[in-house]
Structure formats: structure tokens, C-alpha cells
Amino acid sequence: MRFLCVNCSHIYDEALWEETDGIEPGTGIDEISEDIHCPSCDGSFEDFSPIEDEVIYADDPHNLSHVEREHMPRIMHLDDQKVEACVGEEEEMHSSSEEHRVTAMYLVDEHGHIVEEVFIMAFEDPIAEFDISGLDDFEIRASCNMHGLWWTGLINVDQYHEEHDEDGDEES
């Protein structure tokens, strides 16, 4: 998640890090020591507010543009216990450089609550595996540092299995 300092508008992204303060990548804002302050204004991290990103989805999932194909999370494998997802197409996943990359992938329940998150570092493939045991419906979201937050839409586990054969391929 990303947080905004209400004093100076500095943005703290949990998937990235503040090199000057030695905060490791993936450190949650609630895990930051009280001795560490905002690198821009020296304010407390208690003064940071969550940034609610607008979720981007495809208007027509059967006719995606190049940008949509590059950013949409895609299910690679789904069973009753876990889901493995990637961002982009199997042949060409989302780029993963310092300048343009997926910073995190999220498993979100039917109420819009984040159940689990996986941080993606630069030069790593944007692939994540999530435990979905106990969930009937979920969505996968992926956050691109340049193009925002993208999502699969709500997926019903039973309906997904009905629409796909055992290999995960869509039935014709």
C-alpha cells in the first residue's frame, strides 16, 4: 500500500523503501520504528494516510488493448486451496525494471479487503501465489508504479472450475 504524509505530501510505498533511512523493501508502515521520520519533512510516520488507488479494469475483457494485456492480472493456476497469478500475458509478462514494474500483487476478498499481498522487486517476474482456502469469491489486483492498480474482476471459484478444464484452459 501507499501512504501520503499529511504534512508535506511525501509518498511512502510499502513495496519500495526509503534508502536514506534504511527501511527494507516490504516493510509495512506500522512496522516502522518511532525513531524514523518522514524523509521530506521529518514528521512522524503516524501522520501518513493511506492512498486509495482507483482500480482500473478492462471495458471489454475479450478485446484488450496492448496496455490492458500488459497490466491485467491473469490466473495461471487455480484449485480449491491456492491461486497462482501473473501480470501480463504468458508469452510476455509485464516489464520489470527499476523505472517501470509491478510493485505488488494482492488477493482481495468479495468485500474489497486485502487478504494477502506479495511485493514484487525490480527485475522479478510479476507472479504470485495466494492461499484461497475458505474463499468462494476473490479478485487479484496488481499495482504498476506507472499505470496504477489493475484487477481481474470478481472470480467465483466454482464458476471458474466449470468454465475451465483440468489444465486451466478455457473450454470451447
Secondary structure as the mmCIF struct_conf table of DSSP 4:
data_model
#
loop_
_struct_conf.conf_type_id
_struct_conf.id
_struct_conf.beg_label_comp_id
_struct_conf.beg_label_asym_id
_struct_conf.beg_label_seq_id
_struct_conf.end_label_comp_id
_struct_conf.end_label_asym_id
_struct_conf.end_label_seq_id
STRN STRN1 ARG A 2 CYS A 5
TURN_TY1_P TURN_TY1_P1 VAL A 6 CYS A 8
STRN STRN2 ILE A 11 ASP A 13
TURN_TY1_P TURN_TY1_P2 GLU A 14 ALA A 15
BEND BEND1 LEU A 16 LEU A 16
HELX_RH_3T_P HELX_RH_3T_P1 GLU A 19 ASP A 21
TURN_TY1_P TURN_TY1_P3 GLY A 22 GLY A 22
HELX_LH_PP_P HELX_LH_PP_P1 ILE A 23 GLU A 24
TURN_TY1_P TURN_TY1_P4 PRO A 25 GLY A 26
HELX_RH_3T_P HELX_RH_3T_P2 ILE A 29 GLU A 31
BEND BEND2 ILE A 32 ILE A 32
TURN_TY1_P TURN_TY1_P5 GLU A 34 ASP A 35
STRN STRN3 HIS A 37 HIS A 37
TURN_TY1_P TURN_TY1_P6 PRO A 39 CYS A 41
STRN STRN4 SER A 44 SER A 44
HELX_RH_3T_P HELX_RH_3T_P3 PHE A 45 ASP A 47
STRN STRN5 PHE A 48 PRO A 50
HELX_LH_PP_P HELX_LH_PP_P2 ASP A 53 GLU A 54
STRN STRN6 VAL A 55 ILE A 56
BEND BEND3 ASP A 59 ASP A 59
TURN_TY1_P TURN_TY1_P7 PRO A 61 HIS A 62
BEND BEND4 ASN A 63 ASN A 63
HELX_RH_AL_P HELX_RH_AL_P1 HIS A 66 HIS A 71
BEND BEND5 MET A 72 MET A 72
STRN STRN7 PRO A 73 LEU A 78
BEND BEND6 ASP A 80 GLN A 81
STRN STRN8 LYS A 82 VAL A 87
STRN STRN9 GLY A 88 GLY A 88
BEND BEND7 GLU A 90 GLU A 92
STRN STRN10 MET A 93 MET A 93
HELX_LH_PP_P HELX_LH_PP_P3 HIS A 94 SER A 95
BEND BEND8 SER A 97 HIS A 100
STRN STRN11 VAL A 102 ASP A 109
TURN_TY1_P TURN_TY1_P8 GLU A 110 HIS A 111
BEND BEND9 GLY A 112 GLY A 112
STRN STRN12 ILE A 114 PHE A 119
TURN_TY1_P TURN_TY1_P9 ALA A 122 PHE A 123
BEND BEND10 GLU A 124 GLU A 124
STRN STRN13 ILE A 127 ASP A 131
TURN_TY1_P TURN_TY1_P10 SER A 133 GLY A 134
BEND BEND11 ASP A 136 ASP A 136
STRN STRN14 ASP A 137 CYS A 144
TURN_TY1_P TURN_TY1_P11 ASN A 145 HIS A 147
STRN STRN15 GLY A 148 TRP A 151
STRN STRN16 ILE A 155 ASN A 156
HELX_RH_AL_P HELX_RH_AL_P2 VAL A 157 GLU A 163
STRN STRN17 HIS A 164 HIS A 164
TURN_TY1_P TURN_TY1_P12 GLU A 166 ASP A 167
BEND BEND12 GLY A 168 GLY A 168
HELX_LH_PP_P HELX_LH_PP_P4 ASP A 169 ASP A 169
STRN STRN18 GLU A 170 GLU A 170
HELX_LH_PP_P HELX_LH_PP_P5 GLU A 171 GLU A 171
#
